[in-house]
Amino acid sequence: MAVPFDRIPDSLGYLVLTEDGAVVNSGGDLENKEDVANQFMNIIQTALRIPLSSSKKDKFKKLSIVWDNFMYVITISAHKIYICKRRFIPPDAAMA
Amino acid sequence: MERNLEKHLDDTFRLPGIAGVICTDEHGLCLGAKGVATRETSGHIANIAESAARLNPNLPPPVIAIESEGGSILIKKEGTITMGIYKSPN
């Protein structure tokens, strides 16, 4: 099933992984990047261990890794991990 | 010796919307924690910051945002120090 990553604004690439870290689908800058997928899995597994609130069931909804011009946005849904590489445009500070 | 760091952590913790703050070194040693941040998470925070920086080693370390309904954590590594800021949900 094709995931419509082209509908995400400023999408530069994507990875879809199983919960074990196997690559199901990939495209753009992240096409066939299994080594990068393994690095993401390490980050995701560590992030899942950080308690975000007193409720133990509170897992993260979104994990973003942001540089100056681009970012990776990660989410988990229906036992699949979705990673999207997107252009990042910092919001301008409001002019007085 | 850590008076300056404690003051900075206190000042940050007192800002509106901040539920906790944690500071670690590159090995995961907790240098200070306030509010909901616990010393036990210092290793995870340091590991995430280091792993994310290794995704693009030629670029400065990124900002990592972990968001959930219970709040969010912002993590940034600068040199050998990693800071984590816990924000309460809006």
N, CA and C atoms of all chains as a GROMACS GRO file, in nm:
protein
  558
    1MET      N    1   0.086  -0.120   0.000
    1MET     CA    2   0.000   0.000   0.000
    1MET      C    3   0.089   0.124   0.000
    2ALA      N    4   0.070   0.213  -0.098
    2ALA     CA    5   0.154   0.331  -0.108
    2ALA      C    6   0.105   0.435  -0.007
    3VAL      N    7   0.198   0.488   0.070
    3VAL     CA    8   0.162   0.593   0.165
    3VAL      C    9   0.184   0.726   0.096
    4PRO      N   10   0.085   0.814   0.096
    4PRO     CA   11   0.095   0.938   0.017
    4PRO      C   12   0.187   1.042   0.082
    5PHE      N   13   0.317   1.012   0.089
    5PHE     CA   14   0.410   1.107   0.149
    5PHE      C   15   0.424   1.232   0.064
    6ASP      N   16   0.388   1.223  -0.066
    6ASP     CA   17   0.399   1.343  -0.148
    6ASP      C   18   0.294   1.448  -0.109
    7ARG      N   19   0.198   1.407  -0.026
    7ARG     CA   20   0.098   1.506   0.018
    7ARG      C   21   0.149   1.584   0.138
    8ILE      N   22   0.257   1.537   0.199
    8ILE     CA   23   0.315   1.611   0.312
    8ILE      C   24   0.393   1.728   0.255
    9PRO      N   25   0.362   1.850   0.302
    9PRO     CA   26   0.431   1.966   0.243
    9PRO      C   27   0.582   1.959   0.265
   10ASP      N   28   0.657   1.993   0.163
   10ASP     CA   29   0.804   2.001   0.172
   10ASP      C   30   0.869   1.868   0.207
   11SER      N   31   0.806   1.758   0.168
   11SER     CA   32   0.864   1.626   0.198
   11SER      C   33   0.985   1.602   0.108
   12LEU      N   34   1.098   1.558   0.170
   12LEU     CA   35   1.220   1.531   0.094
   12LEU      C   36   1.251   1.382   0.085
   13GLY      N   37   1.182   1.303   0.168
   13GLY     CA   38   1.208   1.159   0.167
   13GLY      C   39   1.130   1.093   0.279
   14TYR      N   40   1.121   0.960   0.275
   14TYR     CA   41   1.047   0.891   0.380
   14TYR      C   42   1.097   0.748   0.396
   15LEU      N   43   1.070   0.698   0.516
   15LEU     CA   44   1.095   0.557   0.548
   15LEU      C   45   0.973   0.505   0.623
   16VAL      N   46   0.932   0.384   0.590
   16VAL     CA   47   0.829   0.317   0.668
   16VAL      C   48   0.891   0.187   0.719
   17LEU      N   49   0.889   0.169   0.852
   17LEU     CA   50   0.953   0.051   0.912
   17LEU      C   51   0.852  -0.030   0.991
   18THR      N   52   0.880  -0.159   1.007
   18THR     CA   53   0.803  -0.239   1.102
   18THR      C   54   0.855  -0.207   1.241
   19GLU      N   55   0.786  -0.259   1.343
   19GLU     CA   56   0.830  -0.232   1.480
   19GLU      C   57   0.968  -0.292   1.511
   20ASP      N   58   1.010  -0.391   1.428
   20ASP     CA   59   1.143  -0.451   1.446
   20ASP      C   60   1.251  -0.372   1.375
   21GLY      N   61   1.210  -0.273   1.295
   21GLY     CA   62   1.310  -0.194   1.224
   21GLY      C   63   1.332  -0.235   1.080
   22ALA      N   64   1.255  -0.331   1.029
   22ALA     CA   65   1.270  -0.371   0.889
   22ALA      C   66   1.206  -0.266   0.798
   23VAL      N   67   1.273  -0.235   0.688
   23VAL     CA   68   1.222  -0.132   0.597
   23VAL      C   69   1.111  -0.191   0.510
   24VAL      N   70   0.993  -0.130   0.519
   24VAL     CA   71   0.878  -0.174   0.440
   24VAL      C   72   0.869  -0.093   0.311
   25ASN      N   73   0.901   0.036   0.325
   25ASN     CA   74   0.887   0.128   0.212
   25ASN      C   75   0.985   0.243   0.232
   26SER      N   76   1.033   0.299   0.123
   26SER     CA   77   1.122   0.414   0.137
   26SER      C   78   1.117   0.494   0.009
   27GLY      N   79   1.160   0.618   0.018
   27GLY     CA   80   1.160   0.701  -0.103
   27GLY      C   81   1.236   0.830  -0.081
   28GLY      N   82   1.265   0.900  -0.189
   28GLY     CA   83   1.333   1.029  -0.184
   28GLY      C   84   1.473   1.016  -0.127
   29ASP      N   85   1.512   1.109  -0.040
   29ASP     CA   86   1.646   1.110   0.019
   29ASP      C   87   1.672   0.987   0.107
   30LEU      N   88   1.567   0.922   0.152
   30LEU     CA   89   1.582   0.808   0.242
   30LEU      C   90   1.565   0.674   0.171
   31GLU      N   91   1.562   0.676   0.038
   31GLU     CA   92   1.538   0.552  -0.036
   31GLU      C   93   1.650   0.452  -0.012
   32ASN      N   94   1.612   0.330   0.028
   32ASN     CA   95   1.706   0.218   0.050
   32ASN      C   96   1.809   0.245   0.159
   33LYS      N   97   1.784   0.342   0.246
   33LYS     CA   98   1.883   0.376   0.348
   33LYS      C   99   1.861   0.291   0.473
   34GLU      N  100   1.903   0.163   0.465
   34GLU     CA  101   1.880   0.072   0.579
   34GLU      C  102   1.967   0.108   0.698
   35ASP      N  103   2.087   0.159   0.672
   35ASP     CA  104   2.175   0.195   0.783
   35ASP      C  105   2.116   0.311   0.862
   36VAL      N  106   2.058   0.407   0.790
   36VAL     CA  107   1.994   0.521   0.856
   36VAL      C  108   1.872   0.473   0.935
   37ALA      N  109   1.800   0.375   0.878
   37ALA     CA  110   1.684   0.318   0.949
   37ALA      C  111   1.727   0.258   1.082
   38ASN      N  112   1.843   0.189   1.083
   38ASN     CA  113   1.892   0.130   1.209
   38ASN      C  114   1.925   0.238   1.311
   39GLN      N  115   1.982   0.350   1.262
   39GLN     CA  116   2.012   0.460   1.354
   39GLN      C  117   1.884   0.518   1.412
   40PHE      N  118   1.781   0.531   1.328
   40PHE     CA  119   1.653   0.582   1.377
   40PHE      C  120   1.594   0.487   1.482
   41MET      N  121   1.606   0.357   1.459
   41MET     CA  122   1.549   0.259   1.552
   41MET      C  123   1.611   0.275   1.690
   42ASN      N  124   1.742   0.300   1.696
   42ASN     CA  125   1.809   0.320   1.824
   42ASN      C  126   1.750   0.440   1.896
   43ILE      N  127   1.732   0.550   1.819
   43ILE     CA  128   1.677   0.673   1.877
   43ILE      C  129   1.534   0.650   1.926
   44ILE      N  130   1.454   0.581   1.844
   44ILE     CA  131   1.313   0.559   1.879
   44ILE      C  132   1.302   0.473   2.003
   45GLN      N  133   1.382   0.366   2.009
   45GLN     CA  134   1.375   0.276   2.125
   45GLN      C  135   1.418   0.347   2.253
   46THR      N  136   1.514   0.436   2.244
   46THR     CA  137   1.553   0.514   2.362
   46THR      C  138   1.443   0.611   2.399
   47ALA      N  139   1.384   0.677   2.300
   47ALA     CA  140   1.278   0.775   2.328
   47ALA      C  141   1.158   0.708   2.394
   48LEU      N  142   1.130   0.582   2.358
   48LEU     CA  143   1.016   0.511   2.417
   48LEU      C  144   1.040   0.482   2.564
   49ARG      N  145   1.166   0.486   2.606
   49ARG     CA  146   1.196   0.456   2.746
   49ARG      C  147   1.192   0.579   2.836
   50ILE      N  148   1.179   0.696   2.776
   50ILE     CA  149   1.178   0.818   2.858
   50ILE      C  150   1.035   0.844   2.902
   51PRO      N  151   1.010   0.846   3.036
   51PRO     CA  152   0.873   0.875   3.080
   51PRO      C  153   0.839   1.022   3.058
   52LEU      N  154   0.730   1.045   2.984
   52LEU     CA  155   0.691   1.182   2.953
   52LEU      C  156   0.594   1.238   3.055
   53SER      N  157   0.531   1.149   3.129
   53SER     CA  158   0.439   1.194   3.234
   53SER      C  159   0.431   1.082   3.336
   54SER      N  160   0.354   1.101   3.440
   54SER     CA  161   0.344   1.000   3.544
   54SER      C  162   0.274   0.874   3.492
   55SER      N  163   0.198   0.888   3.384
   55SER     CA  164   0.129   0.771   3.329
   55SER      C  165   0.228   0.687   3.249
   56LYS      N  166   0.240   0.559   3.283
   56LYS     CA  167   0.337   0.473   3.214
   56LYS      C  168   0.295   0.445   3.070
   57LYS      N  169   0.167   0.466   3.042
   57LYS     CA  170   0.120   0.433   2.908
   57LYS      C  171   0.143   0.547   2.810
   58ASP      N  172   0.196   0.657   2.858
   58ASP     CA  173   0.211   0.775   2.773
   58ASP      C  174   0.334   0.760   2.685
   59LYS      N  175   0.316   0.708   2.565
   59LYS     CA  176   0.426   0.699   2.469
   59LYS      C  177   0.422   0.822   2.381
   60PHE      N  178   0.534   0.852   2.315
   60PHE     CA  179   0.535   0.975   2.237
   60PHE      C  180   0.444   0.965   2.115
   61LYS      N  181   0.385   1.079   2.078
   61LYS     CA  182   0.303   1.085   1.956
   61LYS      C  183   0.388   1.126   1.837
   62LYS      N  184   0.484   1.214   1.864
   62LYS     CA  185   0.566   1.263   1.754
   62LYS      C  186   0.707   1.288   1.805
   63LEU      N  187   0.804   1.250   1.726
   63LEU     CA  188   0.944   1.273   1.759
   63LEU      C  189   1.004   1.351   1.643
   64SER      N  190   1.056   1.468   1.671
   64SER     CA  191   1.114   1.551   1.564
   64SER      C  192   1.262   1.571   1.591
   65ILE      N  193   1.341   1.565   1.486
   65ILE     CA  194   1.484   1.592   1.496
   65ILE      C  195   1.510   1.704   1.398
   66VAL      N  196   1.546   1.822   1.450
   66VAL     CA  197   1.543   1.944   1.368
   66VAL      C  198   1.681   2.005   1.356
   67TRP      N  199   1.726   2.023   1.232
   67TRP     CA  200   1.847   2.100   1.204
   67TRP      C  201   1.805   2.238   1.151
   68ASP      N  202   1.898   2.313   1.093
   68ASP     CA  203   1.866   2.449   1.048
   68ASP      C  204   1.766   2.450   0.933
   69ASN      N  205   1.784   2.359   0.835
   69ASN     CA  206   1.706   2.368   0.712
   69ASN      C  207   1.615   2.249   0.686
   70PHE      N  208   1.634   2.141   0.762
   70PHE     CA  209   1.552   2.025   0.738
   70PHE      C  210   1.531   1.951   0.868
   71MET      N  211   1.436   1.858   0.868
   71MET     CA  212   1.408   1.782   0.989
   71MET      C  213   1.354   1.645   0.955
   72TYR      N  214   1.365   1.556   1.051
   72TYR     CA  215   1.300   1.426   1.042
   72TYR      C  216   1.185   1.427   1.141
   73VAL      N  217   1.069   1.384   1.097
   73VAL     CA  218   0.953   1.376   1.185
   73VAL      C  219   0.911   1.230   1.190
   74ILE      N  220   0.900   1.176   1.310
   74ILE     CA  221   0.877   1.033   1.328
   74ILE      C  222   0.750   1.012   1.408
   75THR      N  223   0.669   0.917   1.364
   75THR     CA  224   0.552   0.880   1.442
   75THR      C  225   0.529   0.730   1.429
   76ILE      N  226   0.457   0.675   1.524
   76ILE     CA  227   0.427   0.531   1.521
   76ILE      C  228   0.276   0.515   1.514
   77SER      N  229   0.229   0.435   1.420
   77SER     CA  230   0.086   0.415   1.405
   77SER      C  231   0.062   0.276   1.349
   78ALA      N  232  -0.035   0.205   1.406
   78ALA     CA  233  -0.074   0.072   1.359
   78ALA      C  234   0.049  -0.019   1.342
   79HIS      N  235   0.135  -0.021   1.444
   79HIS     CA  236   0.252  -0.109   1.448
   79HIS      C  237   0.353  -0.080   1.337
   80LYS      N  238   0.348   0.039   1.280
   80LYS     CA  239   0.447   0.077   1.181
   80LYS      C  240   0.509   0.210   1.224
   81ILE      N  241   0.635   0.227   1.187
   81ILE     CA  242   0.707   0.351   1.218
   81ILE      C  243   0.720   0.431   1.089
   82TYR      N  244   0.674   0.556   1.094
   82TYR     CA  245   0.679   0.643   0.978
   82TYR      C  246   0.779   0.753   1.003
   83ILE      N  247   0.876   0.766   0.912
   83ILE     CA  248   0.979   0.869   0.924
   83ILE      C  249   0.972   0.953   0.798
   84CYS      N  250   0.957   1.084   0.816
   84CYS     CA  251   0.951   1.172   0.700
   84CYS      C  252   1.060   1.277   0.712
   85LYS      N  253   1.138   1.293   0.606
   85LYS     CA  254   1.236   1.401   0.602
   85LYS      C  255   1.170   1.518   0.534
   86ARG      N  256   1.168   1.633   0.603
   86ARG     CA  257   1.098   1.749   0.551
   86ARG      C  258   1.187   1.871   0.556
   87ARG      N  259   1.161   1.964   0.464
   87ARG     CA  260   1.230   2.092   0.471
   87ARG      C  261   1.181   2.164   0.596
   88PHE      N  262   1.272   2.234   0.664
   88PHE     CA  263   1.232   2.311   0.782
   88PHE      C  264   1.256   2.458   0.755
   89ILE      N  265   1.146   2.536   0.764
   89ILE     CA  266   1.160   2.680   0.748
   89ILE      C  267   1.128   2.743   0.882
   90PRO      N  268   1.230   2.797   0.952
   90PRO     CA  269   1.203   2.852   1.084
   90PRO      C  270   1.104   2.967   1.075
   91PRO      N  271   1.009   2.974   1.167
   91PRO     CA  272   0.914   3.086   1.163
   91PRO      C  273   0.986   3.216   1.195
   92ASP      N  274   0.951   3.323   1.122
   92ASP     CA  275   1.013   3.452   1.149
   92ASP      C  276   0.964   3.505   1.282
   93ALA      N  277   1.052   3.572   1.354
   93ALA     CA  278   1.008   3.637   1.477
   93ALA      C  279   0.912   3.749   1.439
   94ALA      N  280   0.810   3.770   1.521
   94ALA     CA  281   0.711   3.874   1.489
   94ALA      C  282   0.779   4.010   1.496
   95MET      N  283   0.755   4.091   1.393
   95MET     CA  284   0.814   4.225   1.392
   95MET      C  285   0.725   4.317   1.473
   96ALA      N  286   0.785   4.395   1.556
   96ALA     CA  287   0.706   4.487   1.642
   96ALA      C  288   0.646   4.599   1.560
   97MET      N  289   3.051   2.455   4.381
   97MET     CA  290   3.114   2.448   4.248
   97MET      C  291   3.008   2.453   4.138
   98GLU      N  292   2.892   2.393   4.170
   98GLU     CA  293   2.787   2.390   4.069
   98GLU      C  294   2.683   2.498   4.091
   99ARG      N  295   2.719   2.604   4.165
   99ARG     CA  296   2.620   2.707   4.199
   99ARG      C  297   2.565   2.774   4.074
  100ASN      N  298   2.656   2.805   3.980
  100ASN     CA  299   2.613   2.871   3.855
  100ASN      C  300   2.514   2.784   3.778
  101LEU      N  301   2.548   2.657   3.767
  101LEU     CA  302   2.460   2.565   3.694
  101LEU      C  303   2.326   2.554   3.763
  102GLU      N  304   2.327   2.542   3.896
  102GLU     CA  305   2.201   2.531   3.972
  102GLU      C  306   2.116   2.654   3.951
  103LYS      N  307   2.181   2.771   3.945
  103LYS     CA  308   2.107   2.896   3.925
  103LYS      C  309   2.042   2.898   3.788
  104HIS      N  310   2.118   2.857   3.686
  104HIS     CA  311   2.063   2.854   3.550
  104HIS      C  312   1.947   2.756   3.540
  105LEU      N  313   1.963   2.640   3.603
  105LEU     CA  314   1.855   2.540   3.600
  105LEU      C  315   1.731   2.596   3.671
  106ASP      N  316   1.753   2.661   3.784
  106ASP     CA  317   1.642   2.723   3.859
  106ASP      C  318   1.571   2.828   3.776
  107ASP      N  319   1.651   2.916   3.713
  107ASP     CA  320   1.592   3.024   3.632
  107ASP      C  321   1.507   2.966   3.520
  108THR      N  322   1.557   2.860   3.457
  108THR     CA  323   1.483   2.796   3.347
  108THR      C  324   1.356   2.731   3.399
  109PHE      N  325   1.367   2.664   3.512
  109PHE     CA  326   1.254   2.591   3.568
  109PHE      C  327   1.141   2.685   3.607
  110ARG      N  328   1.178   2.810   3.646
  110ARG     CA  329   1.076   2.904   3.690
  110ARG      C  330   0.996   2.966   3.575
  111LEU      N  331   1.042   2.948   3.452
  111LEU     CA  332   0.971   3.005   3.338
  111LEU      C  333   0.835   2.938   3.323
  112PRO      N  334   0.734   3.016   3.279
  112PRO     CA  335   0.600   2.956   3.264
  112PRO      C  336   0.600   2.844   3.160
  113GLY      N  337   0.530   2.737   3.193
  113GLY     CA  338   0.517   2.625   3.098
  113GLY      C  339   0.626   2.520   3.110
  114ILE      N  340   0.725   2.546   3.195
  114ILE     CA  341   0.835   2.450   3.208
  114ILE      C  342   0.806   2.360   3.328
  115ALA      N  343   0.800   2.229   3.302
  115ALA     CA  344   0.769   2.133   3.409
  115ALA      C  345   0.895   2.073   3.468
  116GLY      N  346   1.005   2.078   3.394
  116GLY     CA  347   1.128   2.019   3.446
  116GLY      C  348   1.244   2.053   3.356
  117VAL      N  349   1.363   2.034   3.412
  117VAL     CA  350   1.483   2.062   3.333
  117VAL      C  351   1.592   1.966   3.380
  118ILE      N  352   1.673   1.918   3.285
  118ILE     CA  353   1.780   1.826   3.321
  118ILE      C  354   1.903   1.859   3.240
  119CYS      N  355   2.019   1.842   3.304
  119CYS     CA  356   2.145   1.870   3.238
  119CYS      C  357   2.236   1.748   3.256
  120THR      N  358   2.294   1.698   3.146
  120THR     CA  359   2.381   1.582   3.158
  120THR      C  360   2.513   1.608   3.085
  121ASP      N  361   2.613   1.527   3.116
  121ASP     CA  362   2.737   1.537   3.038
  121ASP      C  363   2.731   1.433   2.926
  122GLU      N  364   2.840   1.420   2.852
  122GLU     CA  365   2.836   1.336   2.733
  122GLU      C  366   2.830   1.187   2.766
  123HIS      N  367   2.858   1.152   2.892
  123HIS     CA  368   2.853   1.012   2.933
  123HIS      C  369   2.719   0.975   2.996
  124GLY      N  370   2.628   1.072   3.007
  124GLY     CA  371   2.499   1.043   3.069
  124GLY      C  372   2.496   1.072   3.218
  125LEU      N  373   2.603   1.132   3.272
  125LEU     CA  374   2.604   1.167   3.415
  125LEU      C  375   2.511   1.287   3.435
  126CYS      N  376   2.420   1.275   3.531
  126CYS     CA  377   2.327   1.383   3.557
  126CYS      C  378   2.396   1.494   3.636
  127LEU      N  379   2.403   1.612   3.579
  127LEU     CA  380   2.468   1.725   3.647
  127LEU      C  381   2.367   1.806   3.727
  128GLY      N  382   2.239   1.791   3.693
  128GLY     CA  383   2.135   1.863   3.766
  128GLY      C  384   2.000   1.829   3.708
  129ALA      N  385   1.898   1.821   3.794
  129ALA     CA  386   1.762   1.793   3.747
  129ALA      C  387   1.664   1.865   3.836
  130LYS      N  388   1.561   1.922   3.774
  130LYS     CA  389   1.459   1.994   3.851
  130LYS      C  390   1.321   1.952   3.802
  131GLY      N  391   1.224   1.961   3.892
  131GLY     CA  392   1.084   1.937   3.854
  131GLY      C  393   1.060   1.791   3.820
  132VAL      N  394   0.989   1.765   3.710
  132VAL     CA  395   0.950   1.628   3.674
  132VAL      C  396   1.067   1.550   3.614
  133ALA      N  397   1.177   1.618   3.581
  133ALA     CA  398   1.293   1.549   3.526
  133ALA      C  399   1.358   1.468   3.637
  134THR      N  400   1.387   1.341   3.608
  134THR     CA  401   1.449   1.255   3.710
  134THR      C  402   1.591   1.220   3.666
  135ARG      N  403   1.676   1.195   3.765
  135ARG     CA  404   1.815   1.162   3.736
  135ARG      C  405   1.827   1.033   3.654
  136GLU      N  406   1.729   0.946   3.670
  136GLU     CA  407   1.736   0.816   3.603
  136GLU      C  408   1.728   0.828   3.451
  137THR      N  409   1.673   0.939   3.402
  137THR     CA  410   1.659   0.954   3.256
  137THR      C  411   1.781   1.019   3.192
  138SER      N  412   1.880   1.056   3.272
  138SER     CA  413   1.992   1.132   3.216
  138SER      C  414   2.066   1.052   3.109
  139GLY      N  415   2.079   0.921   3.130
  139GLY     CA  416   2.146   0.837   3.031
  139GLY      C  417   2.072   0.834   2.899
  140HIS      N  418   1.938   0.820   2.907
  140HIS     CA  419   1.857   0.816   2.784
  140HIS      C  420   1.867   0.948   2.710
  141ILE      N  421   1.860   1.059   2.783
  141ILE     CA  422   1.864   1.192   2.722
  141ILE      C  423   1.998   1.211   2.650
  142ALA      N  424   2.107   1.176   2.719
  142ALA     CA  425   2.240   1.190   2.657
  142ALA      C  426   2.252   1.101   2.534
  143ASN      N  427   2.200   0.978   2.543
  143ASN     CA  428   2.208   0.883   2.431
  143ASN      C  429   2.131   0.934   2.309
  144ILE      N  430   2.010   0.985   2.332
  144ILE     CA  431   1.930   1.036   2.220
  144ILE      C  432   2.002   1.152   2.153
  145ALA      N  433   2.057   1.244   2.233
  145ALA     CA  434   2.125   1.361   2.176
  145ALA      C  435   2.244   1.317   2.092
  146GLU      N  436   2.322   1.223   2.144
  146GLU     CA  437   2.440   1.176   2.073
  146GLU      C  438   2.402   1.100   1.946
  147SER      N  439   2.302   1.013   1.955
  147SER     CA  440   2.259   0.934   1.839
  147SER      C  441   2.204   1.024   1.729
  148ALA      N  442   2.128   1.126   1.768
  148ALA     CA  443   2.070   1.217   1.667
  148ALA      C  444   2.181   1.297   1.601
  149ALA      N  445   2.280   1.339   1.679
  149ALA     CA  446   2.391   1.417   1.621
  149ALA      C  447   2.467   1.332   1.520
  150ARG      N  448   2.476   1.201   1.544
  150ARG     CA  449   2.550   1.111   1.454
  150ARG      C  450   2.478   1.088   1.322
  151LEU      N  451   2.350   1.124   1.314
  151LEU     CA  452   2.278   1.111   1.186
  151LEU      C  453   2.343   1.200   1.080
  152ASN      N  454   2.388   1.317   1.123
  152ASN     CA  455   2.457   1.409   1.033
  152ASN      C  456   2.577   1.466   1.106
  153PRO      N  457   2.689   1.393   1.108
  153PRO     CA  458   2.803   1.435   1.189
  153PRO      C  459   2.870   1.564   1.139
  154ASN      N  460   2.844   1.602   1.013
  154ASN     CA  461   2.905   1.724   0.960
  154ASN      C  462   2.830   1.850   1.001
  155LEU      N  463   2.709   1.832   1.057
  155LEU     CA  464   2.627   1.947   1.095
  155LEU      C  465   2.628   1.964   1.247
  156PRO      N  466   2.595   2.084   1.296
  156PRO     CA  467   2.584   2.101   1.442
  156PRO      C  468   2.474   2.010   1.496
  157PRO      N  469   2.482   1.971   1.624
  157PRO     CA  470   2.381   1.880   1.680
  157PRO      C  471   2.240   1.939   1.668
  158PRO      N  472   2.140   1.855   1.638
  158PRO     CA  473   2.004   1.905   1.617
  158PRO      C  474   1.930   1.924   1.749
  159VAL      N  475   1.811   1.983   1.739
  159VAL     CA  476   1.718   1.988   1.852
  159VAL      C  477   1.624   1.869   1.836
  160ILE      N  478   1.604   1.795   1.942
  160ILE     CA  479   1.513   1.680   1.940
  160ILE      C  480   1.390   1.715   2.023
  161ALA      N  481   1.273   1.696   1.965
  161ALA     CA  482   1.149   1.724   2.036
  161ALA      C  483   1.070   1.594   2.046
  162ILE      N  484   1.041   1.551   2.168
  162ILE     CA  485   0.960   1.431   2.190
  162ILE      C  486   0.827   1.479   2.245
  163GLU      N  487   0.721   1.460   2.168
  163GLU     CA  488   0.592   1.517   2.205
  163GLU      C  489   0.489   1.408   2.234
  164SER      N  490   0.411   1.430   2.339
  164SER     CA  491   0.302   1.339   2.371
  164SER      C  492   0.190   1.420   2.435
  165GLU      N  493   0.082   1.352   2.470
  165GLU     CA  494  -0.029   1.424   2.533
  165GLU      C  495   0.009   1.474   2.671
  166GLY      N  496   0.104   1.407   2.736
  166GLY     CA  497   0.142   1.446   2.871
  166GLY      C  498   0.244   1.559   2.876
  167GLY      N  499   0.284   1.608   2.760
  167GLY     CA  500   0.385   1.713   2.758
  167GLY      C  501   0.489   1.683   2.653
  168SER      N  502   0.594   1.761   2.653
  168SER     CA  503   0.699   1.739   2.554
  168SER      C  504   0.835   1.763   2.617
  169ILE      N  505   0.937   1.707   2.554
  169ILE     CA  506   1.075   1.728   2.600
  169ILE      C  507   1.154   1.781   2.482
  170LEU      N  508   1.231   1.885   2.507
  170LEU     CA  509   1.321   1.939   2.405
  170LEU      C  510   1.463   1.909   2.450
  171ILE      N  511   1.541   1.849   2.361
  171ILE     CA  512   1.676   1.806   2.396
  171ILE      C  513   1.775   1.868   2.299
  172LYS      N  514   1.884   1.922   2.354
  172LYS     CA  515   1.986   1.979   2.265
  172LYS      C  516   2.122   1.956   2.327
  173LYS      N  517   2.214   1.913   2.242
  173LYS     CA  518   2.352   1.890   2.286
  173LYS      C  519   2.435   2.009   2.240
  174GLU      N  520   2.515   2.062   2.329
  174GLU     CA  521   2.603   2.173   2.293
  174GLU      C  522   2.739   2.140   2.353
  175GLY      N  523   2.834   2.104   2.267
  175GLY     CA  524   2.965   2.062   2.318
  175GLY      C  525   2.951   1.932   2.395
  176THR      N  526   2.996   1.930   2.518
  176THR     CA  527   2.986   1.809   2.599
  176THR      C  528   2.863   1.807   2.689
  177ILE      N  529   2.782   1.913   2.682
  177ILE     CA  530   2.666   1.923   2.772
  177ILE      C  531   2.537   1.900   2.693
  178THR      N  532   2.447   1.824   2.749
  178THR     CA  533   2.314   1.804   2.689
  178THR      C  534   2.209   1.856   2.786
  179MET      N  535   2.116   1.934   2.733
  179MET     CA  536   2.007   1.989   2.816
  179MET      C  537   1.876   1.927   2.771
  180GLY      N  538   1.792   1.897   2.868
  180GLY     CA  539   1.655   1.853   2.836
  180GLY      C  540   1.558   1.943   2.909
  181ILE      N  541   1.458   1.993   2.836
  181ILE     CA  542   1.357   2.080   2.897
  181ILE      C  543   1.222   2.015   2.880
  182TYR      N  544   1.154   1.992   2.995
  182TYR     CA  545   1.023   1.930   2.994
  182TYR      C  546   0.919   2.042   2.993
  183LYS      N  547   0.833   2.041   2.893
  183LYS     CA  548   0.728   2.142   2.885
  183LYS      C  549   0.593   2.077   2.917
  184SER      N  550   0.509   2.149   2.994
  184SER     CA  551   0.378   2.093   3.025
  184SER      C  552   0.287   2.111   2.905
  185PRO      N  553   0.186   2.024   2.893
  185PRO     CA  554   0.096   2.035   2.778
  185PRO      C  555   0.017   2.166   2.787
  186ASN      N  556  -0.016   2.226   2.672
  186ASN     CA  557  -0.090   2.353   2.671
  186ASN      C  558  -0.237   2.328   2.698
   0.00000   0.00000   0.00000
